[in-house]
Amino acid sequence: MTQTEPADGFRYADLTPATDFLSVLDDAHYRPVPDGWWVAVTDVVDSTGAIAAGRYRAVNFAGAAVIAALRNALGRRELPFVFGGDGASVLVAPGEAGTARDALAATAAWARDAMGLTLRAALVPVTEIRAAGHAVEVARYAPSPDVAYAMFMGGGIAFAERALKRGLYAVEPAAPGAQPDLAGLTCRFEPAKARHGLILSILVVAVEGADRTAARAAITDVVRLASEAPSRGHPLRPGGPSLRWPPAGFAHEVRARGPLWGSLGLRRLHLLGATLLAHLVFRFGLRVGGFSPLRYLDELVANTDFRKYDDGLRMTVDCSPELAARIEARLEAAEAAGLVRFGLHRQGAALTTCITPVAAMRDHVHFVDGEDGGYARAAQVLKAKELSTRGPLAKQPPSEKPGAGEAAARGTG
């Protein structure tokens, strides 16, 4: 099998990307993922405790590390992935499951040994997802001409996340000392403080069995309301977030690079020099070869994934308290009507985690989440609602026989 001529005829990169975010709610943009593919899914166990300890930047970094490791292991080609704050979901092509499994195992070991976090991972066959009565359907959304992000429908990603939490299809961590290839993964920017009042993390899923058209209309209303905020609610100001030196995520980046010539101290010194040089380049707007820091920052803002859909709506928006209240009121009405469940979390700033394999190229990707727990805290709210709805037996996992699963909320571990 080759990338240019896949045996199943399916190539994610061939999908025409949507450029209007509202169109990602249109079924016509999605294509079913064939049997033979896999869903790699991860999350940080007890991210709630890590958040309480002030370690959400580390949680975000570990979540994004999975995407960086898989991209690097699979030749840095365009991958269908979604970043969820404390984890990620990635589609893996037939024939690549072994490579992906090794990368997941190494990343879980690195998170344990270098970051002090438990990252659980699973590799779920699409055939098993389909046998359980769910679908994996994917689309591409391009927030800018330079990048496209995967969007998912069909309930298959939610099924994979539930399977992960139940210990199914697990990928065990590699032996101590394993180091994934995390080249390009950085966390150097300062938190972007809210300019219009607050950073609102939004997570919305349709209730299984609800009127599909009415639930989709409610989600559409939320997207439109959020777009009333300045810059459509984009949490990053024009010109990008600020930098300082040493960068706030410096220690995480040192751990991501691993020892240099057997010494973590040498790696730290090396990165101190490299980040100082980068800081001066950005501060004074210096062009270096084909790299323009001003252009890079404009691309950073344009390429950011602050809106996404993966069996549910996720958004990180900068808005006024009044607009946040209107969004919440619309969601409460839809929830009362049995159409959706939702979780919100308000905070004062947003975090940015970056994957920039080659700085001079325009295809760098950037993940934005709320500074104070963001998606993970919103997921806690949503999960609590789900548990209360399912009653005293809620702690027992639902049957995953065909037709029995539901597009449930993402928990936090």
Wavefront OBJ file of the C-alpha trace (Angstrom):
o trace
v 0.000 0.000 0.000
v 1.194 3.502 -0.747
v 0.003 6.938 0.232
v -0.707 7.833 -3.386
v -2.747 4.706 -4.136
v -4.471 3.485 -0.956
v -6.001 0.045 -1.281
v -9.361 1.231 0.053
v -9.493 4.288 -2.223
v -9.797 6.674 0.721
v -7.377 9.575 1.131
v -8.126 12.140 3.809
v -5.997 14.790 2.080
v -8.204 14.523 -1.020
v -11.298 15.746 0.841
v -12.229 19.277 -0.193
v -12.011 21.421 2.954
v -14.912 23.554 4.127
v -14.035 27.195 4.691
v -17.211 28.302 6.484
v -17.279 26.817 9.975
v -21.070 26.492 10.014
v -20.822 24.149 7.042
v -19.073 21.540 9.231
v -22.554 20.873 10.619
v -23.653 19.778 7.130
v -23.589 16.007 6.585
v -22.701 16.551 2.920
v -19.129 17.489 3.854
v -18.416 14.175 5.614
v -17.082 10.927 4.205
v -17.198 7.528 5.934
v -13.844 6.121 7.023
v -13.428 2.605 5.574
v -12.839 -0.591 7.494
v -9.159 -1.233 8.055
v -8.569 2.198 9.585
v -8.015 2.823 13.306
v -8.815 5.543 15.827
v -5.940 6.385 18.170
v -7.339 8.046 21.262
v -5.695 9.308 24.452
v -6.398 11.266 27.586
v -4.652 12.299 30.791
v -5.898 10.350 33.805
v -7.020 12.621 36.665
v -6.615 15.787 34.667
v -8.960 17.226 37.305
v -6.248 16.814 39.927
v -3.596 18.229 37.602
v -5.780 21.280 36.973
v -6.287 21.774 40.717
v -2.498 21.670 41.099
v -2.089 24.396 38.464
v -0.672 22.015 35.823
v -3.103 22.521 32.958
v -0.357 23.783 30.659
v 1.376 20.426 31.218
v -1.899 18.595 30.545
v -2.362 20.479 27.253
v 1.242 19.776 26.320
v 0.798 16.039 26.894
v -2.440 16.056 24.904
v -0.764 17.754 21.940
v 2.316 15.520 22.254
v 0.288 12.576 20.960
v -0.455 14.465 17.735
v 3.179 15.522 17.306
v 4.452 11.984 17.954
v 2.076 10.377 15.458
v 2.702 13.009 12.793
v 6.458 12.549 13.108
v 6.249 8.759 13.225
v 4.055 8.660 10.110
v 6.215 10.863 7.924
v 4.769 14.267 8.829
v 1.991 13.878 6.288
v -1.404 15.438 6.840
v -3.215 13.475 9.537
v -6.875 13.634 10.591
v -6.722 14.615 14.266
v -8.570 16.583 16.890
v -7.116 18.088 20.064
v -9.361 17.824 23.104
v -7.408 19.637 25.821
v -6.396 16.660 27.942
v -6.080 14.260 25.041
v -6.445 13.757 21.320
v -8.040 11.529 18.681
v -6.204 10.635 15.461
v -7.188 8.508 12.468
v -4.568 5.928 11.507
v -4.482 4.399 8.030
v -4.370 0.667 7.291
v -0.859 -0.667 7.525
v 0.241 2.031 9.975
v -1.220 0.619 13.187
v 2.088 -0.911 14.293
v 3.985 2.355 13.888
v 1.185 4.242 15.598
v 1.111 1.782 18.482
v 4.843 2.225 19.075
v 4.495 6.034 19.016
v 1.560 5.924 21.442
v 3.437 3.603 23.804
v 6.516 5.841 23.760
v 4.423 8.982 24.340
v 2.626 7.391 27.290
v 6.000 6.384 28.785
v 7.388 9.893 28.216
v 4.332 11.494 29.864
v 4.814 9.211 32.867
v 8.580 9.571 33.200
v 9.191 13.164 32.095
v 5.897 14.923 32.853
v 4.615 13.010 35.885
v 1.285 12.401 34.145
v -0.583 9.197 33.373
v -1.519 9.255 29.695
v -3.713 6.352 28.722
v -3.962 5.355 25.076
v -6.049 3.046 22.920
v -6.039 2.016 19.279
v -9.604 1.182 18.257
v -10.395 -0.545 14.938
v -13.013 1.217 12.834
v -14.508 -2.219 12.171
v -15.223 -2.589 15.905
v -16.720 0.891 16.058
v -19.004 0.069 13.135
v -19.947 -3.299 14.675
v -21.060 -1.426 17.811
v -23.521 0.580 15.736
v -21.509 3.773 15.255
v -19.850 5.460 12.311
v -16.618 7.373 11.840
v -17.236 10.129 9.322
v -14.611 12.782 8.653
v -14.481 16.182 6.990
v -11.778 18.825 6.618
v -12.201 22.410 7.793
v -9.689 25.054 6.717
v -9.606 28.112 9.004
v -6.910 29.525 6.710
v -5.485 28.698 3.271
v -2.518 26.992 4.943
v -3.987 24.355 7.286
v -7.035 22.124 7.615
v -8.325 20.342 10.703
v -10.358 17.141 10.861
v -14.005 17.284 11.936
v -15.856 14.110 12.941
v -19.455 12.905 12.989
v -21.179 9.567 13.461
v -20.541 8.849 17.128
v -17.421 6.770 16.462
v -14.961 9.108 18.162
v -17.175 9.282 21.250
v -17.347 5.463 21.259
v -13.539 5.248 21.057
v -13.193 7.624 23.999
v -15.582 5.548 26.089
v -13.668 2.405 25.159
v -10.435 4.106 26.250
v -11.879 4.929 29.664
v -13.053 1.331 30.080
v -9.563 -0.017 29.342
v -10.476 -1.564 25.972
v -8.032 -1.721 23.055
v -5.392 -0.329 25.404
v -1.862 0.512 24.337
v 0.461 -0.059 27.263
v 3.248 2.446 27.975
v 6.702 1.541 26.724
v 9.585 0.767 29.056
v 11.075 3.596 31.133
v 13.248 5.933 29.109
v 11.309 5.618 25.850
v 11.367 8.920 23.959
v 8.876 9.708 21.180
v 9.843 12.081 18.383
v 8.195 15.324 19.531
v 10.076 17.634 17.166
v 8.127 20.816 16.521
v 6.090 20.687 19.734
v 6.402 23.943 21.685
v 4.544 25.936 24.324
v 6.383 29.253 24.346
v 3.626 31.854 24.231
v 2.162 33.620 27.224
v -1.509 33.065 28.090
v -3.692 35.316 25.948
v -5.742 37.393 28.352
v -9.387 38.007 27.500
v -9.846 41.319 25.708
v -13.645 41.421 25.831
v -14.426 40.094 29.313
v -13.710 36.364 29.543
v -12.575 33.234 27.746
v -15.511 30.848 27.443
v -14.919 27.127 26.889
v -17.957 25.538 25.233
v -18.711 21.843 24.824
v -22.059 20.718 23.352
v -23.300 17.257 22.316
v -26.665 16.260 20.879
v -28.772 13.936 23.017
v -29.160 10.517 21.442
v -32.633 10.097 20.043
v -33.339 13.828 20.005
v -34.772 15.460 16.903
v -31.682 15.761 14.721
v -32.788 18.897 12.920
v -33.751 20.707 16.126
v -30.530 19.717 17.912
v -28.445 20.827 14.931
v -30.331 24.133 14.861
v -29.526 24.739 18.546
v -25.828 24.069 17.943
v -25.909 26.363 14.919
v -27.432 29.098 17.073
v -24.541 28.773 19.539
v -21.955 29.119 16.770
v -23.759 32.187 15.418
v -24.045 33.753 18.850
v -20.342 33.239 19.528
v -19.570 34.805 16.153
v -21.200 38.038 17.332
v -18.154 38.644 19.526
v -15.381 40.781 18.040
v -13.194 38.775 15.630
v -15.864 36.017 15.752
v -14.758 35.270 19.301
v -11.182 34.421 18.333
v -9.246 34.210 21.639
v -5.950 35.435 20.135
v -5.475 39.098 19.330
v -4.166 40.160 15.906
v -0.413 39.822 15.964
v -0.570 36.754 18.182
v 0.043 36.141 21.890
v 3.023 37.685 23.646
v 6.397 36.076 24.358
v 8.832 36.376 27.222
v 12.161 34.735 27.943
v 12.633 32.137 29.213
v 9.252 31.064 27.836
v 6.565 29.866 30.212
v 6.568 26.357 28.731
v 10.358 26.054 28.671
v 10.576 23.137 31.124
v 8.038 21.145 29.108
v 9.963 21.724 25.906
v 13.194 20.548 27.541
v 11.443 17.321 28.533
v 9.983 16.935 25.042
v 13.410 17.083 23.426
v 14.996 14.488 25.684
v 18.678 14.373 26.710
v 21.364 15.821 24.468
v 24.434 13.547 24.340
v 22.997 11.782 27.362
v 22.551 14.951 29.426
v 19.306 16.762 30.184
v 21.433 19.646 31.462
v 23.070 20.059 28.045
v 19.652 20.028 26.417
v 18.501 22.743 28.808
v 21.509 24.936 27.960
v 21.017 24.317 24.261
v 17.334 25.294 24.431
v 18.079 28.341 26.558
v 20.248 29.600 23.725
v 17.793 28.614 21.002
v 14.799 30.199 22.746
v 16.756 33.365 23.492
v 17.628 33.693 19.818
v 13.989 33.085 18.865
v 12.834 35.646 21.435
v 15.131 38.298 19.950
v 13.979 37.470 16.426
v 10.324 37.955 17.429
v 10.936 40.987 19.626
v 12.753 42.934 16.922
v 10.886 41.481 13.941
v 14.069 40.143 12.350
v 13.863 38.148 9.130
v 16.054 35.032 9.172
v 16.380 33.400 5.780
v 12.850 32.629 4.626
v 11.368 33.143 8.084
v 9.414 36.302 8.927
v 8.279 36.522 12.566
v 5.508 38.989 11.724
v 4.147 36.690 9.038
v 4.435 33.699 11.375
v 2.367 35.442 14.067
v -0.326 36.358 11.550
v -0.384 32.732 10.383
v -0.516 31.533 13.993
v -3.733 33.459 14.596
v -5.256 32.361 11.284
v -4.290 28.688 11.748
v -5.631 28.304 15.305
v -8.217 25.591 16.043
v -10.468 27.615 18.380
v -13.590 26.021 16.834
v -14.027 22.331 16.041
v -16.583 19.536 15.796
v -15.855 15.955 16.885
v -19.172 14.273 17.634
v -19.920 17.523 19.450
v -19.098 21.204 19.307
v -15.978 22.567 21.021
v -15.147 26.261 21.060
v -12.816 28.541 22.998
v -14.054 32.094 22.533
v -13.256 35.562 23.857
v -16.537 37.306 24.593
v -18.327 39.606 26.995
v -20.083 38.288 30.114
v -23.373 39.370 28.527
v -22.766 37.321 25.393
v -21.659 34.342 27.499
v -24.963 34.598 29.374
v -26.902 34.622 26.091
v -25.020 31.538 24.891
v -25.729 29.780 28.165
v -29.429 30.729 28.040
v -29.773 29.305 24.520
v -28.084 26.093 25.615
v -30.226 25.811 28.732
v -33.361 26.110 26.600
v -32.105 23.415 24.220
v -31.133 21.188 27.145
v -34.539 21.634 28.776
v -36.108 20.593 25.467
v -34.076 17.375 25.533
v -32.006 18.313 22.473
v -28.462 18.769 23.819
v -26.267 18.532 26.865
v -23.529 21.064 27.419
v -20.695 22.204 29.646
v -19.262 25.704 29.945
v -16.274 27.085 31.781
v -15.321 30.731 32.216
v -11.740 31.876 32.744
v -9.553 34.906 32.183
v -7.095 33.724 29.522
v -6.385 31.133 26.829
v -3.362 28.849 26.374
v -1.691 28.106 23.044
v 0.240 24.914 22.274
v 2.023 24.745 18.925
v 3.340 22.185 16.461
v 5.788 23.888 14.103
v 8.012 21.329 12.359
v 9.570 23.930 10.032
v 9.175 27.551 11.116
v 9.570 28.999 7.619
v 6.645 26.929 6.291
v 3.049 28.051 6.663
v 1.459 24.765 7.771
v 2.142 25.104 11.505
v -0.838 24.202 13.715
v -1.910 25.738 17.016
v -4.229 24.404 19.701
v -6.073 26.833 21.960
v -7.726 25.960 25.260
v -8.818 27.865 28.339
v -6.085 28.641 30.865
v -8.028 27.395 33.894
v -9.078 23.947 32.759
v -10.927 24.911 29.592
v -12.364 21.913 27.807
v -11.583 19.562 30.689
v -13.632 21.628 33.139
v -16.467 21.989 30.627
v -16.360 18.214 30.182
v -16.676 17.748 33.953
v -19.910 19.736 33.908
v -21.239 17.804 30.931
v -20.292 14.446 32.417
v -22.021 15.298 35.705
v -25.210 16.021 33.784
v -24.940 12.744 31.930
v -24.452 10.792 35.156
v -27.412 12.478 36.833
v -29.589 11.747 33.794
v -28.646 8.063 33.798
v -29.397 7.732 37.490
v -27.950 5.428 40.162
v -26.654 2.899 37.622
v -24.685 5.567 35.789
v -21.339 4.308 37.074
v -21.826 1.106 35.108
v -20.646 1.507 31.483
v -23.453 1.418 28.918
v -23.786 -1.557 26.614
v -21.851 -1.089 23.423
v -23.884 -3.536 21.372
v -25.236 -2.148 18.097
v -27.646 0.694 18.724
v -27.040 0.816 22.457
v -24.241 3.363 22.683
v -24.820 7.082 22.964
v -22.728 10.051 21.865
v -21.690 10.685 25.431
v -19.703 13.488 26.938
v -15.946 13.456 27.160
v -14.870 12.987 30.726
v -11.605 14.163 32.189
v -10.212 10.890 33.389
l 1 2 3 4 5 6 7 8 9 10 11 12 13 14 15 16 17 18 19 20 21 22 23 24 25 26 27 28 29 30 31 32 33 34 35 36 37 38 39 40 41 42 43 44 45 46 47 48 49 50 51 52 53 54 55 56 57 58 59 60 61 62 63 64 65 66 67 68 69 70 71 72 73 74 75 76 77 78 79 80 81 82 83 84 85 86 87 88 89 90 91 92 93 94 95 96 97 98 99 100 101 102 103 104 105 106 107 108 109 110 111 112 113 114 115 116 117 118 119 120 121 122 123 124 125 126 127 128 129 130 131 132 133 134 135 136 137 138 139 140 141 142 143 144 145 146 147 148 149 150 151 152 153 154 155 156 157 158 159 160 161 162 163 164 165 166 167 168 169 170 171 172 173 174 175 176 177 178 179 180 181 182 183 184 185 186 187 188 189 190 191 192 193 194 195 196 197 198 199 200 201 202 203 204 205 206 207 208 209 210 211 212 213 214 215 216 217 218 219 220 221 222 223 224 225 226 227 228 229 230 231 232 233 234 235 236 237 238 239 240 241 242 243 244 245 246 247 248 249 250 251 252 253 254 255 256 257 258 259 260 261 262 263 264 265 266 267 268 269 270 271 272 273 274 275 276 277 278 279 280 281 282 283 284 285 286 287 288 289 290 291 292 293 294 295 296 297 298 299 300 301 302 303 304 305 306 307 308 309 310 311 312 313 314 315 316 317 318 319 320 321 322 323 324 325 326 327 328 329 330 331 332 333 334 335 336 337 338 339 340 341 342 343 344 345 346 347 348 349 350 351 352 353 354 355 356 357 358 359 360 361 362 363 364 365 366 367 368 369 370 371 372 373 374 375 376 377 378 379 380 381 382 383 384 385 386 387 388 389 390 391 392 393 394 395 396 397 398 399 400 401 402 403 404 405 406 407 408 409 410 411 412 413
